[in-house]
Structures are given as structure tokens and as C-alpha cells.
Amino acid sequence: MELKESTLYLNRELTWLAFNQRVLHEAEDPRNPLLERVKFIAIVSNNLDEFYMKRIGGLKQQVAAGYKEPTVDGRTPQQQIRESNKVVREIQARQSEIWRALKKELKREDIDLVCYKDLTESEQGSMRKAFQERVLPLLTPLAMDPSHPFPFISNLNLNLLVTLRYPQEETPVLARIKVPLHKEFAPRYYPVECEGSGYRYILIEELITYNLDLLFPGMEVISHEMFRITRNASVEKSEGGADDLLSMIESEVKERHFAPIVRLEVSRGCDPLHYGMLAAELGLDQEEDVFEQDNLAMHDLFQIASIDLPALHDAELHPLDHPLLAENSQNIFHIIRNNGPLLLHHPYQSFANSVERFVREASTDPKVLGIKMTLYRTAPDGKLIRHLIRAVQNGKQVAVLVEIKARFDEAANIHWARELEQQGIHVIYGVIGLKTHCKTILVVRQDYNGLARYCHIGTGNYHSGTARLYTDFGLLTRDEDIGNDLTELFNLLTGYGPKEREYRKILTSPKMMKKKLIEKIGHEVENHKQHQNGLIQFKMNALEDADVVFALYQAAQAGVKIDLIIRDTCRLRPGIEGLSESVNVISIVGRFLEHGRIYYFYNGGEEEYFIGSADSMKRNLESRVEVLAPVEEGALRQELRMTLDAQLGDQRGAWEMQPDGSYIQRNPQGSNRSAQQLLAEAAEKSMNAALKHRESQMRSKLLNRFKKRLRQGEKG
């Protein structure tokens, strides 16, 4: 079988949309608490917005440039857009069906989303007063006629298209109203006072439309329709001649506000003449780019999903301390030095008492001389930023690479970069031509036996918020070789040096990682030929790189057992006769977003485990700075093994990919505990066992002291 045949490779965009279909399934799964199901609807809506901004926006740029080269799966950019649009329409139709069912269930729980016309006269009067006081001042109607230019439409904002008529005039006129959204004054789901302990809401656009007479006094309101546009967020400038990368990115962020429009969404029943006019004014194809929907901007359902009713949510997960860090006031560097490396697993284990503690104690420890760190995304609370500032105030050398090209976080990262720079920290604004996506911290400390380098290498961002929502790994280590490797990597990032360098232990992209991974896959084939025990297991967000997929197909064809835990995009087809029968691909969708990466090779019994920031995607392997670090200690390997085994055996949230690329949920009706539940329980057992052991040691120590005193007393 020809391994480069396009039919063997699944499409990146379509497989990502298939992942969102699995996420949407969580919204209709009765095993999930009600408000968690609402949350999944909001997640899918948010994901689709980003899909059009990033992926469809990029494909439309290719079409506009006349680019017709097919991807490895044989589809041109235009074909990908057309097929993606078809799937999205299916997702949105299903989304609306599920939402209709969920609204009935919400009502049974005294969460009622009502229509304005169903309010009592008294309630309508109260809402009209609220409208006048809190919403009306925020509205700006804009005429749409030959004497007024077509108004600028902001990205992802809700808009009302109102058809009006003056008295004694036959010709109607149009006006556009931007729907204001403000958490306090104008939430999307506007609260309606109700008796008892229940919750009642109306959509803010309904509140506006039923009070349009206050906005257009003396005019007849003929109709009102909702619309929303999505702009391209893939408008990026070439960095080749950029003298000032910061200014270039700032300019790019501003220009994104005016970027080309890629999608128009209109409310169900919108007059075809109206959305045809809008499509023409916005430069869109009426057939392909216009989406008629029952519900616009369903990401606003996060507001409903956040209602504080514990019985309708998942039981709260309180991240636990790592067993060696729990109730241990000892300096964290001493803990690492005395006990060896620590493997962290978020959100089951605390981010605050591990990663944040690592940086916090580094900032005040008099023996710490310097801190180097990469920042791709960080939390708005700025805790890590404040620790870095305190470090430089305490006389330590601090250098931070802030990736200002992190999509949708550019403005925040520019803000933090300037804040750090103003405090005297050496800031690097990314690397020209690359995104720095690795998650690394290097702390240089004067230990009792000389300079030592303490490192953190993670799979997730240095972000306290996502550390509670995403599953991620982190390695805290004093390993000398890894410390040397990170020193060289930071020297390359902050200065100059050979880009194709060999590191002692870590694997880095864009130059070395892909080559090494493919070599390790090939090595597994050679071992299998001799011993028939080849085994490769990858856990990651996406498997997209065609060369890695090709190498895995070769390994599977040779009989190597391959287990892939791929959250969303996977180009490889399992179970193809004569090719990939030894491949198992699963996707886990659960309470937490699976974000950790593990690369495992059996390697003839000399097992290799790697964790890090990189998915097997072309962008990660060829145009980003990424780091994978080996996990070599037996106890830490056992923890990774437990994670892999738990997820491969998951009977609650796992979906199995079929040879045609579709997915089947393993146990759609079962009440089994998910791998995520099992791992949370394992973290709790591990910490409790450690605390009991520590308590036992303390008691033994106190008892020995007491016995010693008794003996001394007898001698006296």
C-alpha cells in the first residue's frame, strides 16, 4: 500500500470539527450535571468562532491569493472551506436542538428563560424602566440609507437590523443597533425579578426590541432581525524586515479590528433581501458565507452555566498539594535537591503551591542569583509577574521571553512585557520568524556545593486559571544535563548561537525534535523486528504532521503496537487492513480539557518517556520553539504510566476512532468512573499516604527523643 496516498490522511479542519461534535455530545449526555451541559454548548460556540477567525480566515487568504495546492489529504483550500461549512451547519442545527431540550430541563430547576411577551404587565413595566435607566443610554442607532455610509461592524458583536417607516410614508428605512453587552448594566441574559429562589432571564435583544419605540419615537417598527459577523484573525505581517517586533504586533492587533469578514450569521427567518444586502455590503458569498441560525452567540451561555447552584454542577475539585510539598515549609529548592525531581499533574495538584511557589521562593531566596522564563500566556491576576518584579528588586538577574505573537493574547502580553521592562527586567519579545511556545523556567542558585540550576518544564501555560481547567504535566528538577540544556536554549533565545545544536537530554524544535521523534519511531521498528515487542504511545492535543504520521504508518505496517490518545485533530486512520491494524486511537472528552503531552517508546525494554509543550503538528515541529524533556526516574515514570493506562482503559469519556475517521463512544450509557475521576482519586490517595507517613515519622522522632531523655534521667 502506498503510504503517501491522500486517502490515508484525514483532513485537519474536519477532524477538529469532529472533536467539537464530541464536545457537543457532552451537552446532551444526561450523565453530566445540567449546568455543565449548558457549559459545553457555550464551549462549542466559542470554539466555532475561533475556527472561523483562525482556520477559515487563513483558508480564505489562500483562496484570495490563488493558492490551489491540495493538502496531504488531497483537498484544496476552497474544498476545505466548503466541506467545513457543511459540517458547521450540522453542528449548529444539533446545538439548537440540544438547547431547546436543555431549556425545558432548566425550567424544571427554576431557571427560566422567558420571552418578553410572556411577562405580566407589571413585569414589563419594571423591565421597561430598567431598559430606560440602564440600557437605553448605551444604544446608538445608525441609519442605513444612501445618505449615510454603511456602518462599521465590529467582530463578533450582536447587531439588530431594524426596518422602520415614518408616518404617511410608504418607503421603509433601515437602522442598525449594536447590542451593548456589559456584565453589570447589560448582560446578555437579563435578570427578571421573580418570587421565591428561582432565576428568570430574558435575552437583552428582546428587551431592546420590545422597547424600540423609545429609540425611534413616532415611527412604525416593521421588523427587527439579528446579525453578527466574524472577521479574519489570521492577518499576519511578515517579520523579515521588522525593525521593531513590538510595534509591528501592536499594529497587527489594531488592523485585526478592520480585518476582512469571513462569516455572516443571521437570525432564523431573516428576510433574504436583508441578509443578501448585508452579504453584498460585507463582500461575502450569500450561499456559502451566510449562516441562518436559531440562536446567535451561544457562547454567552457561560453566564447561565455559571449560576451558583452546586447540585447542578460537577462536584468542586480542590487541587491538592504534591505529596512532597504538602504541609512542608522547607525551601522548595531543598525539597527538590533532597528528594529528586517532582512530577506535577494539574489540575489534580496545585499550581499555586508548586509552579507559583517555585517562582515566588526564587524571588526571595538570597542564594538565587538569576531567573529565566518563557511566557506564552499568563493569568490576568499577574501573580507570576509580581514575583518576577520582586526578584529583580531583590537584586537578582531576571530575563523573560514574552511571546507577543500568542494569538488573541497579544495585547495582554504586550502589557506584561512593558510592565516587566519598566521594572528593570530584561525582556525579549519573541524570536523573529518563530513563536516561542515552550514552557520553561530556569533558576540559578548558589547551593552548598556550587552553582546549581533548578528547572521547570511543563506542558501547559503559566496561567493559574487554565491550570484549574486543563490537565497538564510539569517537571521540577535539578538535573545537571537538563539545566545545561536550558541554559543553552535561553542563550539562543536571548542572544545568538548555532540553531542546529545537539542538546544533552531535551528535544527542541524547530530543528531537532521532529528528526529525533521520527528516528525513535524507526528505532522502535528495528527493535520490533528483533523482539516483537515494539510499543509506541503518544498522548497529545493533535497529530497533524504528515511526516510523523507517515513514520507511524511504517511502524504499524511493521507490526509495532501503537496507542494514540489524541484530543482533537488526528490525520492517521487506525484499523486499516494490512496497514494500521495495530493502531488504537482514542479521544477523551471530559470535565477538564486534556492538554498534557506524553511521548512513550518501549525501546526494547529501555523505556523512554518525554513530556513537554509540543504536539505533533507541522507548526509545532517546524515553526515554533518547543521543548520535550525526558522523565527518567522510576517513580515518576510510574505516575505517567498510570495516566496512560487509565486513559487507554477509560470507559466513561473515551471515544474510539474507526478506520473511516468517525468516532464511537465506548460506553455511552455506563456509569463507570472516568480516567479523570480516577486520576483525581489517585492524587488524593497519594497525598494522604504521604501525610500519614510524615506524621508517623514525626511521632517516631518525638518518641525517640522522649526515650532518650528517660535514659538520660535514669543515668543521672
C-alpha positions as a printed Julia matrix, in Angstrom:
716×3 Matrix{Float64}:
   0.0    0.0    0.0
   1.33   3.42  -0.99
   1.76   5.26   2.32
   1.59   8.71   0.75
  -1.84   8.09  -0.75
  -4.08  11.03   0.16
  -6.97   8.84   1.33
  -4.82   7.6    4.23
  -4.65  11.11   5.7
  -7.61  12.77   7.36
  -8.2   16.5    6.99
  -7.08  18.78   9.8
 -10.12  21.08   9.72
 -12.7   18.3    9.51
 -11.13  16.27  12.31
 -11.08  19.35  14.52
 -14.77  19.9   13.81
 -15.39  16.25  14.63
 -13.82  16.92  18.03
 -16.36  19.68  18.58
 -19.12  17.23  17.74
 -17.82  15.06  20.58
 -17.76  18.08  22.88
 -21.34  18.87  21.88
 -22.32  15.31  22.77
 -21.36  16.14  26.36
 -24.15  18.72  26.32
 -26.77  16.06  25.68
 -25.27  13.36  27.9
 -27.6   13.01  30.93
 -24.7   11.67  32.99
 -23.36  15.23  33.17
 -24.88  17.76  35.61
 -27.31  20.15  33.96
 -25.31  23.38  34.1
 -22.19  21.55  32.93
 -24.18  20.53  29.85
 -25.05  24.17  29.23
 -21.34  24.98  29.55
 -20.46  22.51  26.78
 -22.86  24.27  24.4
 -21.07  27.55  25.16
 -17.67  25.93  24.62
 -18.64  24.66  21.18
 -19.94  28.08  20.17
 -16.72  29.73  21.34
 -14.65  27.13  19.51
 -16.51  27.69  16.23
 -15.93  31.43  16.48
 -12.2   30.83  16.78
 -12.36  28.29  13.96
 -13.7   30.9   11.56
 -11.35  33.6   12.77
  -8.23  31.45  12.54
  -8.74  28.46  10.28
 -11.37  29.6    7.76
  -9.79  33.06   7.76
  -6.45  31.53   6.79
  -8.01  29.34   4.09
  -9.82  32.34   2.6
  -6.5   34.16   2.42
  -5.1   31.24   0.43
  -8.08  31.29  -1.93
  -7.72  35.06  -2.44
  -4.04  34.57  -3.26
  -4.89  31.96  -5.9
  -3.3   29.13  -3.91
  -4.76  25.8   -5.08
  -2.19  23.29  -3.84
  -4.0   20.43  -2.06
  -3.08  19.36   1.45
  -1.76  15.89   2.19
  -5.39  14.68   2.32
  -5.98  15.9   -1.25
  -8.23  18.94  -0.56
  -7.72  22.43  -1.93
  -8.36  25.44   0.32
 -11.75  26.06  -1.33
 -12.77  22.43  -0.85
 -11.83  22.63   2.82
 -13.95  25.76   3.29
 -16.94  24.19   1.56
 -16.78  20.91   3.49
 -16.14  22.71   6.79
 -19.16  24.98   6.29
 -21.36  21.93   5.7
 -20.22  20.3    8.95
 -20.59  23.55  10.91
 -24.2   23.9    9.75
 -24.85  20.38  11.02
 -23.21  21.16  14.36
 -25.23  24.35  14.8
 -28.5   22.62  13.95
 -27.76  19.94  16.55
 -26.67  22.62  19.02
 -30.07  24.33  18.71
 -31.92  21.04  19.22
 -29.98  20.31  22.38
 -30.51  23.83  23.69
 -34.28  23.56  23.24
 -34.26  20.37  25.31
 -31.98  21.86  27.98
 -34.21  24.92  28.4
 -37.04  22.6   29.44
 -34.78  20.89  31.97
 -33.58  24.26  33.27
 -37.16  25.36  33.8
 -37.81  22.31  35.95
 -34.89  23.52  38.11
 -36.4   27.02  38.39
 -34.07  28.52  35.81
 -36.48  30.04  33.33
 -35.52  31.78  30.1
 -38.68  33.64  29.25
 -39.95  35.69  26.33
 -40.72  39.35  26.92
 -44.29  38.92  25.7
 -44.91  36.29  28.38
 -44.12  38.71  31.21
 -47.01  40.18  33.17
 -47.94  43.77  32.57
 -46.33  44.73  35.86
 -43.11  42.87  34.97
 -42.99  44.51  31.55
 -43.33  47.87  33.24
 -40.38  47.09  35.55
 -38.27  45.88  32.63
 -39.12  48.99  30.6
 -37.92  51.14  33.48
 -34.71  49.08  33.72
 -34.25  49.48  29.97
 -34.61  53.26  30.19
 -32.17  53.57  33.08
 -29.5   51.01  32.23
 -29.61  50.02  28.57
 -31.02  52.92  26.54
 -28.06  55.24  27.31
 -25.74  52.62  25.8
 -27.55  52.4   22.44
 -26.57  54.26  19.26
 -28.89  53.66  16.29
 -27.21  54.2   12.93
 -29.23  54.93   9.8
 -28.54  52.78   6.73
 -29.52  54.65   3.58
 -27.86  56.34   0.59
 -27.13  59.45   2.65
 -25.33  57.51   5.38
 -22.29  55.27   4.82
 -22.65  51.62   5.7
 -21.66  51.44   9.37
 -18.56  49.68  10.61
 -19.46  46.29  12.12
 -17.28  45.0   14.97
 -16.12  41.42  15.15
 -18.47  39.01  16.98
 -20.77  41.76  18.25
 -24.53  41.25  18.13
 -26.45  43.69  15.94
 -30.11  44.5   15.37
 -31.24  45.35  11.85
 -34.45  47.35  12.31
 -36.87  48.13   9.5
 -38.83  51.35  10.16
 -41.32  53.64   8.47
 -42.21  57.28   9.02
 -45.93  58.06   9.3
 -47.55  58.79   5.9
 -44.52  57.45   4.06
 -44.52  54.19   2.13
 -40.8   53.59   1.76
 -39.26  51.82   4.76
 -35.82  52.69   6.12
 -33.19  50.59   7.86
 -31.22  51.21  11.03
 -28.51  49.21  12.74
 -28.18  48.98  16.51
 -25.11  47.46  18.12
 -26.31  45.37  21.06
 -24.34  46.53  24.1
 -23.09  43.86  26.44
 -21.91  44.79  29.91
 -21.65  42.38  32.83
 -23.38  44.78  35.22
 -25.63  47.03  33.14
 -26.42  44.93  30.09
 -25.77  41.18  30.48
 -26.85  39.01  27.54
 -29.31  37.17  29.77
 -31.03  39.99  31.59
 -32.42  39.05  35.02
 -36.16  39.36  35.61
 -37.33  39.69  39.19
 -39.22  36.64  40.37
 -40.79  35.37  43.54
 -39.01  32.7   45.54
 -35.5   31.41  44.93
 -35.63  30.8   41.19
 -33.89  32.5   38.29
 -35.6   34.19  35.34
 -33.93  35.82  32.35
 -34.77  37.4   29.03
 -32.37  37.99  26.18
 -31.16  41.58  26.12
 -32.02  41.85  22.42
 -35.63  41.12  23.34
 -35.54  43.83  25.97
 -34.35  46.21  23.25
 -36.77  45.16  20.52
 -39.84  45.46  22.74
 -38.84  48.98  23.64
 -37.8   50.28  20.24
 -40.5   52.95  20.44
 -38.3   54.75  22.95
 -35.42  54.71  20.49
 -37.48  55.63  17.42
 -40.37  57.73  18.77
 -43.22  58.32  16.34
 -42.0   55.68  13.87
 -43.54  52.35  12.94
 -41.31  49.35  13.62
 -41.92  46.91  10.78
 -39.37  44.22  11.66
 -36.19  43.52  13.57
 -33.57  40.9   12.82
 -30.33  39.88  14.43
 -26.99  39.53  12.72
 -23.37  39.02  13.63
 -20.11  38.95  11.67
 -16.8   37.17  12.12
 -13.54  38.73  10.99
 -10.31  37.07   9.95
  -7.76  36.87  12.78
  -5.05  35.32  10.58
  -3.88  38.64   9.21
  -0.18  38.46  10.0
   2.64  40.55   8.61
   5.98  39.24   7.51
   8.54  39.65  10.27
  11.51  39.5    7.97
  12.1   43.24   7.81
  10.65  44.15  11.16
  12.98  46.51  12.98
  10.6   46.72  15.92
   8.7   43.48  16.52
   6.64  45.03  19.31
   5.38  47.88  17.15
   4.61  45.5   14.31
   2.47  43.25  16.53
   0.69  46.26  18.03
  -0.12  47.44  14.53
  -1.33  43.95  13.59
  -3.68  43.8   16.59
  -5.16  47.19  15.62
  -5.57  46.15  12.0
  -7.34  42.95  13.04
 -10.2   45.18  14.15
 -10.7   46.04  10.47
  -9.76  42.64   9.05
 -11.75  41.05   6.21
 -15.06  39.45   7.14
 -15.32  35.68   6.74
 -18.79  34.85   8.06
 -22.23  36.42   8.47
 -24.71  34.89  10.93
 -28.36  35.93  10.83
 -31.34  35.02  12.97
 -33.75  32.38  11.71
 -36.41  33.91   9.46
 -34.33  36.89   8.45
 -35.6   38.46   5.22
 -33.44  37.1    2.35
 -33.36  40.6    0.85
 -31.88  41.91   4.07
 -29.18  39.31   4.52
 -28.48  39.47   0.8
 -27.92  43.22   1.19
 -25.68  42.63   4.21
 -23.68  39.96   2.39
 -23.15  42.28  -0.58
 -22.07  45.2    1.62
 -19.7   42.93   3.56
 -18.2   41.28   0.48
 -19.49  37.77   1.25
 -20.92  34.95  -0.83
 -24.6   34.75   0.06
 -24.81  30.99  -0.42
 -21.55  29.95   1.21
 -20.79  32.54   3.89
 -24.22  33.28   5.39
 -25.43  31.12   8.29
 -29.08  31.29   9.36
 -29.46  30.22  12.99
 -31.99  29.86  15.75
 -29.56  31.16  18.35
 -26.7   33.59  17.8
 -23.65  33.93  20.04
 -24.34  30.91  22.19
 -21.01  31.39  23.94
 -22.94  33.83  26.16
 -24.46  30.75  27.8
 -21.38  30.77  30.02
 -23.43  33.27  32.03
 -26.17  30.68  32.63
 -23.64  27.9   33.17
 -22.03  29.92  35.98
 -25.2   30.15  38.13
 -24.22  29.18  41.66
 -26.25  26.0   42.15
 -23.79  23.31  43.32
 -26.27  20.48  42.77
 -26.31  21.27  39.04
 -22.53  21.37  38.68
 -19.73  18.84  38.93
 -18.54  18.39  42.48
 -15.88  21.0   43.09
 -12.34  19.78  42.65
  -9.86  21.28  45.1
  -6.34  20.88  43.71
  -4.17  19.05  46.2
  -0.58  19.76  47.04
   2.09  17.5   45.65
   2.86  14.9   48.37
   6.37  16.28  48.89
   5.14  19.87  49.01
   2.09  19.36  51.21
   2.41  20.94  54.66
   6.11  21.34  54.0
   7.52  24.77  54.74
  11.02  23.73  53.77
  12.62  25.72  50.95
  11.34  24.22  47.66
  14.87  24.04  46.29
  15.94  21.93  49.27
  12.94  19.66  48.69
  13.96  19.11  45.05
  17.64  18.68  45.97
  16.94  16.18  48.75
  14.17  14.18  47.09
  14.95  14.34  43.4
  12.67  15.55  40.61
   8.97  16.14  41.15
   6.3   15.37  38.57
   3.28  17.69  38.79
  -0.14  16.86  37.42
  -2.62  19.74  37.17
  -5.44  20.36  38.0
  -5.33  17.42  40.41
  -2.3   19.0   42.04
  -1.96  22.64  42.99
  -0.4   25.09  40.57
  -0.13  27.73  43.3
   1.89  25.56  45.68
   4.2   24.2   43.01
   4.91  26.42  39.99
   3.94  29.74  41.58
   5.74  28.71  44.76
   8.83  27.85  42.71
   8.99  31.36  41.25
   7.9   33.07  44.48
  10.62  31.43  46.58
  13.17  32.06  43.85
  12.32  35.76  44.04
  13.17  35.99  47.76
  15.79  33.27  48.29
  19.1   35.07  48.95
  21.01  32.23  47.29
  19.13  32.55  44.0
  21.18  34.58  41.54
  19.05  34.56  38.4
  15.73  33.56  36.86
  14.96  32.96  33.19
  11.44  32.19  31.96
   9.3   31.87  28.85
   5.76  33.31  28.9
   3.24  32.38  26.22
   0.04  33.1   28.13
  -0.35  34.07  31.77
  -3.21  34.85  34.14
  -4.73  38.33  34.43
  -4.05  38.36  38.19
  -0.33  38.79  37.41
   0.97  36.77  40.38
   3.93  35.38  38.47
   4.65  38.83  37.08
   4.75  40.27  40.6
   7.14  37.51  41.73
   9.48  38.31  38.84
   9.38  42.01  39.69
  10.15  41.23  43.33
  13.1   39.13  42.17
  14.71  41.98  40.28
  14.01  44.31  43.21
  15.93  41.82  45.36
  18.94  42.14  43.1
  18.53  39.01  41.01
  19.15  38.84  37.29
  15.85  38.22  35.54
  15.24  37.6   31.85
  11.81  36.81  30.43
  10.86  35.89  26.88
   7.31  37.14  26.38
   5.74  35.72  23.23
   3.83  38.72  21.91
   2.55  36.73  18.92
   0.37  34.43  21.08
  -2.94  34.56  19.19
  -5.67  36.64  20.93
  -3.31  37.37  23.84
  -1.08  39.82  22.02
  -2.42  42.9   23.79
  -2.18  41.3   27.25
   1.36  40.06  26.58
   2.48  43.47  25.31
   1.11  44.97  28.53
   3.0   42.47  30.71
   6.17  42.85  28.65
   6.17  46.6   29.16
   5.39  46.22  32.85
   8.38  43.9   33.28
  10.65  46.13  31.24
   9.73  49.2   33.28
  10.77  47.31  36.41
  14.24  46.64  35.05
  13.72  43.09  33.8
  15.4   42.07  30.58
  12.51  41.3   28.2
  12.75  39.51  24.85
   9.74  39.98  22.56
   9.79  36.55  21.0
  12.0   35.37  18.17
  11.73  36.69  14.62
  10.03  34.13  12.38
   9.08  31.77  15.23
   6.64  31.51  18.09
   8.15  30.51  21.41
   5.62  28.04  22.76
   7.79  26.11  25.24
   7.02  26.29  28.97
  10.34  26.62  30.77
  11.79  28.23  33.89
  15.48  28.21  34.81
  16.61  29.25  38.29
  20.33  29.61  39.01
  21.12  29.12  42.7
  24.24  29.04  44.86
  23.99  25.65  46.56
  26.36  24.36  49.22
  28.47  22.62  46.58
  28.47  25.3   43.9
  26.07  26.73  41.35
  23.02  24.61  40.64
  20.3   25.0   38.05
  16.72  24.26  39.03
  14.26  23.85  36.17
  10.59  23.62  35.44
   9.45  22.2   32.1
   5.73  21.97  31.53
   3.05  21.09  29.03
   0.73  24.0   29.9
   0.9   27.76  30.12
   1.98  29.6   33.24
  -1.64  30.5   33.86
  -3.38  29.87  37.18
  -6.81  29.92  35.52
  -6.21  27.26  32.89
  -4.25  25.22  35.45
  -7.64  24.53  37.09
  -9.4   23.72  33.81
  -6.77  21.89  31.72
  -4.9   18.7   32.52
  -1.17  19.34  32.28
   2.15  17.98  33.5
   5.19  19.73  34.86
   8.66  18.58  35.85
  10.64  20.27  38.65
  14.22  19.07  38.51
  17.82  19.81  39.43
  19.15  17.53  36.71
  22.52  18.87  35.63
  22.16  17.97  31.95
  18.69  19.49  31.66
  19.98  22.6   33.44
  22.82  22.88  30.91
  20.37  22.34  28.06
  18.02  25.08  29.22
  20.97  27.43  29.73
  21.97  26.92  26.11
  18.38  27.26  24.94
  17.89  30.57  26.75
  21.21  31.82  25.4
  19.92  31.08  21.92
  16.56  32.77  22.6
  18.02  35.88  24.16
  21.14  36.17  22.04
  22.73  34.27  19.18
  24.18  30.87  18.6
  24.04  27.79  16.39
  20.39  26.95  15.73
  21.05  23.3   14.94
  22.63  22.29  18.22
  22.53  18.95  19.93
  21.28  19.04  23.48
  22.19  16.54  26.14
  18.67  15.45  27.05
  15.9   17.77  25.9
  14.37  17.66  22.43
  13.71  21.04  20.85
  12.04  22.39  17.75
  12.14  23.75  15.15
  15.35  21.98  14.15
  15.82  18.8   16.13
  12.6   17.49  17.67
  10.89  16.21  14.52
  14.03  14.45  13.34
  14.52  12.79  16.74
  10.9   11.66  17.05
  10.97  10.06  13.61
  14.3    8.41  14.46
  12.81   6.99  17.66
   9.81   5.65  15.75
  12.21   4.0   13.3
  14.26   2.59  16.16
  11.1    1.06  17.61
  10.56  -0.7   14.26
  14.07  -2.15  14.35
  13.6   -3.39  17.93
  10.27  -4.93  16.99
  11.82  -6.87  14.13
  14.17  -8.48  16.65
  11.98  -8.92  19.73
   8.34  -8.49  18.56
   7.63  -6.17  21.49
   7.53  -2.75  19.84
   5.24  -0.27  21.57
   4.65   3.45  20.95
   2.18   5.52  22.98
   1.52   9.2   22.36
  -0.81  11.49  24.27
  -1.32  14.96  22.78
  -3.79  17.52  21.51
  -3.23  16.91  17.83
  -1.4   14.57  15.45
  -1.24  16.52  12.2
   2.3   16.45  10.82
   2.29  14.29   7.69
   5.89  13.1    8.15
   5.22  11.84  11.68
   2.0   10.16  10.51
   3.95   8.53   7.66
   6.56   7.21  10.13
   3.8    5.83  12.38
   2.17   4.12   9.4
   5.53   2.5    8.62
   5.82   1.34  12.23
   2.28  -0.04  12.24
   2.89  -1.83   8.97
   5.88  -3.5   10.61
   3.62  -4.66  13.46
   4.56  -2.17  16.19
   1.7   -1.69  18.65
   0.67   1.98  18.67
  -1.71   3.62  21.16
  -2.66   7.21  20.45
  -4.61   9.43  22.87
  -5.35  12.41  20.63
  -7.78  15.01  21.9
  -8.84  16.59  18.61
  -7.05  16.55  15.24
  -5.7   13.19  14.1
  -4.72  12.58  10.48
  -3.92   8.89  10.95
  -6.56   6.22  10.29
  -6.43   3.19  12.62
  -7.59  -0.31  11.79
  -6.86  -0.3    8.04
  -6.28  -3.9    6.95
  -2.68  -4.58   6.09
  -1.52  -1.2    7.36
  -2.72   0.12  10.69
  -4.41  -2.84  12.35
  -2.06  -2.47  15.33
  -3.07   1.18  15.91
  -5.6    2.25  18.5
  -6.75   5.91  18.51
  -8.92   7.34  21.26
 -10.1   10.82  22.12
 -11.04  11.76  25.68
 -13.61  14.45  26.3
 -14.37  15.19  29.9
 -14.73  17.73  32.63
 -11.19  19.02  32.05
  -9.6   19.82  28.72
  -6.92  17.22  28.06
  -3.81  19.28  27.34
  -0.81  17.28  28.58
   1.65  15.67  26.16
   3.4   12.36  26.74
   5.67  10.6   24.23
   6.46   6.99  25.16
   8.7    4.43  23.44
   9.2    0.91  24.8
  12.7    0.96  23.25
  13.47  -2.74  23.74
  12.79  -2.5   27.47
  14.87   0.66  27.99
  11.7    2.71  28.19
  11.64   6.39  27.24
   9.11   8.93  28.49
   9.02  12.56  27.37
   6.68  15.38  28.42
   6.54  18.89  27.03
   4.81  21.61  25.08
   4.77  20.16  21.57
   2.01  18.45  19.67
   2.94  16.51  16.54
   1.8   19.33  14.29
   3.76  20.88  11.45
   3.61  24.31  13.11
   4.93  22.96  16.43
   7.72  20.96  14.87
   8.84  23.4   12.18
   7.92  26.98  13.14
   7.8   27.09  16.94
  10.28  26.83  19.77
   9.17  23.78  21.74
  10.75  21.61  24.42
  10.26  17.96  25.35
  12.05  16.73  28.46
  12.8   13.11  29.42
  11.3   11.69  32.6
  13.9    9.22  33.83
  13.13   8.45  37.49
  11.26   5.22  38.11
   8.61   6.62  40.47
   7.79   9.48  38.09
   7.56   7.07  35.17
   5.07   5.03  37.16
   2.91   8.14  37.5
   2.96   8.7   33.75
   2.28   5.02  33.2
  -0.75   5.24  35.48
  -2.06   8.19  33.45
  -1.61   6.41  30.13
  -3.17   3.18  31.38
  -6.12   4.99  32.99
  -6.9    6.89  29.83
  -6.39   3.97  27.48
  -8.8    2.0   29.67
 -11.32   4.84  30.1
 -14.9    3.59  29.85
 -16.63   6.91  30.51
 -15.22   9.71  28.37
 -13.25   7.86  25.69
 -14.2    7.78  22.0
 -12.6    5.25  19.64
 -11.7    6.3   16.12
 -12.89   4.0   13.34
 -10.99   3.32  10.09
 -13.11   5.9    8.24
 -12.2    8.63  10.75
 -15.51   8.61  12.62
 -15.69   8.06  16.39
 -17.79   5.77  18.57
 -18.12   6.36  22.29
 -17.04   3.27  24.19
 -19.74   3.16  26.84
 -22.36   5.82  26.19
 -24.74   4.59  28.89
 -22.35   3.31  31.51
 -21.83   4.89  34.9
 -18.14   3.99  35.1
 -15.78   6.5   36.59
 -13.77   8.38  34.02
  -9.99   8.39  33.83
 -10.11  11.98  35.1
 -12.04  10.85  38.2
  -9.6    8.0   38.79
  -6.6   10.3   38.5
  -8.14  12.81  40.91
  -8.69  10.0   43.41
  -5.13   8.76  42.89
  -3.77  12.24  43.66
  -5.79  12.35  46.88
  -4.62   8.89  47.98
  -1.0    9.79  47.24
  -1.14  12.97  49.29
  -2.95  11.31  52.22
  -0.41   8.49  52.25
   2.45  10.99  52.25
   0.93  12.97  55.12
   0.37   9.81  57.17
   3.95   8.72  56.52
   5.23  12.15  57.54
   3.08  12.09  60.68
   4.36   8.63  61.53
   7.94   9.78  61.1
   7.31  12.78  63.34
   5.76  10.61  66.03
   8.67   8.2   65.84
  11.14  11.07  66.13
   9.33  12.52  69.17
   9.12   9.08  70.78
  12.85   8.51  70.3
  13.58  11.91  71.87
  11.34  11.04  74.81
  13.07   7.67  75.28
  16.47   9.35  75.09
  15.5   11.8   77.85
  14.24   8.94  80.0
  17.54   7.14  79.61
  19.48  10.28  80.45
  17.28  10.77  83.53
  17.93   7.22  84.72
  21.67   7.75  84.34
  21.51  10.98  86.28
